[in-house]
């Protein structure tokens, strides 16, 4: 195949290649937009479920037999209640950042009458209340009933900060790691965020659970659909402009040839 024929063959395939690429791009962008619409529906359903759980009447925490089946999708943010005695000597202080500033979450094991243990995030304390002696009034020794939200464990640590059990530095409420570090047997695989019921002395401060689900899926969907529309429009402009470009090119060539002959 000569160079001229090869060039001609490539030029004949160029429109089909461009059309195929544009079609694939448009289909892909539309698919992404549809996916975001589906994600939005899922997110709205999730928000609705969580709202119902948060405002429902509190129920006893799940029995140990049900622990393996507990999941974030089905159980997180349920209002629960549990009665037992705090094990204050095995408290873990988890670094926290709230609207009141930096400080710690008081994550304290609570032993029930049956011997089961559940970790309770009793609430927030500023750095000056870190020592137990500064808040002894708020550490009850008798049996108590705690009401709060069931939360799933937060393994390993926070963003860019890993839990360090050996140094007793905690950046997330990792149930398994805290239980192991404190030598706690038969611990529930979840923890409880205590509600805003005041503690004697004012600390810890409960009821600070942040429930927020970013829902920007509609914006993302509109963006993908707009990009698909723009790509399709650009392709149509190219297709419609091609004959004009060819006519203009032929006219320029003819004018040039006429100038040469007249010279």
N, C-alpha and C positions, 0 to 999 in steps of 0.2 A: 504494500500500500504506500503510495507516494505521500509526501508531506502535505500536499494540497488536499488529497482525499481524506487523510487523517484529520486535518483541520476542519474540513467540511463535515465529517462524521461527528466530531466533537461538538461542533456548532449546532448540528441537528438534534443532538441529545441534550443540549444545555437547557432548553425550555422545560423538557420533561423532568430533568433533575431538579431544577428550581421549583417546579410545581410540586414534586414529591417532598422536597425538604419543607416547603411552606405548609403543605397539607399535614405533614407529620408534626410540625411545630404548633399549628392551630389545634390539632386534635389533642396533643399533649397538654397545651395550656388550658383547653376546655376541661380536660380530665382533672387537672389540678384544681380548677375552680369548682367542679362538681364535688371533688373530695373535700374541699373546705366547707362546702354547704353541708355535706354529711357530717363533718366534724362539728359544725355549729349545732346541728340538731342533737348530736350526742352530748355536747357540752351543756346545752340548755336542759336536757333531760337530767344530766348529772347535777346541775345546780338545783333543779327542782327536787330531786331526791334528797340532797343534802339539807335543803331548807325544811323539808318534812321531818327529817331525822332530828335536826337541831331543836325544833319546836315541839317534838312529840313528848309524851310523858316518859320519865326515866324508867328503865327496866333494869332488873338485876343483871350484873355482868354475865356473859356466857359461861356455862359450866365447863370444866376442863375437857369433857368429852367432845365439846364443840370447838375447842381451840384450833385444831388442825384445819377446820373449814373456814375460819375467819379470813376475810379478804377486805381490801380497801374498797372495792366496788360495792360490796354488799353490807359492810359494817362500819366503815370509818365515819366519824362524827355522830354516831348514835348516842343518845343520852342514856347514860347508865348510872347505876348506883351500886355501892359496895360498902359493906360494914366490916370493920376489923380494927387492928391496932397497928399504929405506925411503928416502924423500926428506925427511929431517928438516927441511931448510931451508924446506920448503913446508908445514909443519905448520899446522893451524888449531886454535885453542883454543876449544872450544864450552862455554859456561857450563853447569854441571851442579849438581844438588842431589841428594845421596845420603844414605844413612844415616850416612855419615861426615862429613856437613856439606857446605857449598858448595865449589865448586871448578871444575875444567874437565875436559872430555874431550879427550884428545890424538887428534885426527883427522889421521892422517898418510898421505900417498899412498905406495903401494907399487908399484914398477915390476917387472913380471914379465920373464922372459927374452925373451918375444916382443914386449916394448915396450908391452903393455897396462898400464893403471894402475887400481888399485882403492883406494878410500879405506878405511883401517882405523881404527876407533875402538880405539886401543891400551889405553884405560882411563882411570881417574880420577886426577887430581892435585889436591892442596890448593893454595890460592892461593900459598903460599910456594914451591911447586915450579913455578910458571908459567914462570920463566926457564929456558931450555934448559941453561944453565950449572950449574943446581942438580941436574940429573939426567942429566948426560952419560954416566954409567955405564950408564944404562938405554936409551940410544939406539944400538943396534948399527949398525955401518957395513957389515958383511958381509951376504951373503944370508941370509935367515931364512925359516922356514916358519911361517905363522900359521894357527891353527885357531880357528874361532869360528862365530858365527851370522850368516847372511845377513839383512840388514835393508834395508827399503825407505827411500828418501830421504824427508827431512822438509822439504818446501819452505816457503819464506817465513819461517818463524820459529816461536816459541812463542806461547802464549796472551798476547795484549796486548803482545808484544815481537817486533818485526820485525828480521830480520837486517840488519846495516849493513856490507856488504862494504867500502865506502870507508873506514870507521873500523876495519875488522877486528874488528867485534863480532858474535859468532855466538851465537845462542840455540837453534838447531836444526841438525841434521846434514843440511843441504841440499846434496846431492851436486853438482848442476849449478852452484849459486852458488859453492860453495867451489872447484870445478874452474876456473870462469871467473876467480875472483879470484886463483888461484894459477897461472894460465896452463897448465893441464894438458890435453893432448890425449888423445883416445881413452880416456876414463874410463868405467868400468862405471857403470851407472845405479843401483847399490846400494852399500851399504857393509857392512863386516864388523865385528861386535862381537867383539873378541878374547876368548878364554876366559881362565880364571884361571891360566894358566901364568905363574909369577913372572918378572918382568923384573929384570935385575941392578940392585941398588940399591933395589929395592922399588917403583919407580915407572916408568911408570904402573901402576895396579892394574886388571887386567882381570877379566872374569867377573862383571861387575855388572849384566848385562842383567836388567831387570825384566820378567817375563812374567806378566801378570795380565789376565784378561778378566772384568770384572764380569758376574755372571749373576744378575740379580734378576727375570728374566722370569716365574718361577713366582709370585712375590709380586704382580707386576703383573697377571698373568692372574687370580689369585684375587680381586684387588681389583675388576677389571672385572666378573667373574662375580657377585661379591657386590653390586655396585651394580645390576646387571641384576635380580637377585633382589629387592633392596629396592624398586626402581622398580615391578616387577610387583606386589609385595605392597602398596605404597602405592595403586596403581591399584585393586586388588581391594577394599581397605578403603573407598576412596571409593565404588566401585560398590555394595558391600553396604550402606554407610551411607546412601546416597541415599534409599531408600524410608523408612527410619526418620526421616530428617530431614524428609521431606515429611509423614509422619504426625504428627510432633511439631509441625510448623508448622500443619497443619490443626487439630490439637487446641487449640493455643494460640489460634488465631483463633476457634474455636467457643466456648472459655471466655470470651474477651473479649466476644464478641457476647452470650453469656448474661448476663454481668455488666451489660452495657449495658441489656438488656431488663429485668432485675430491678430496676435502678435506676429 
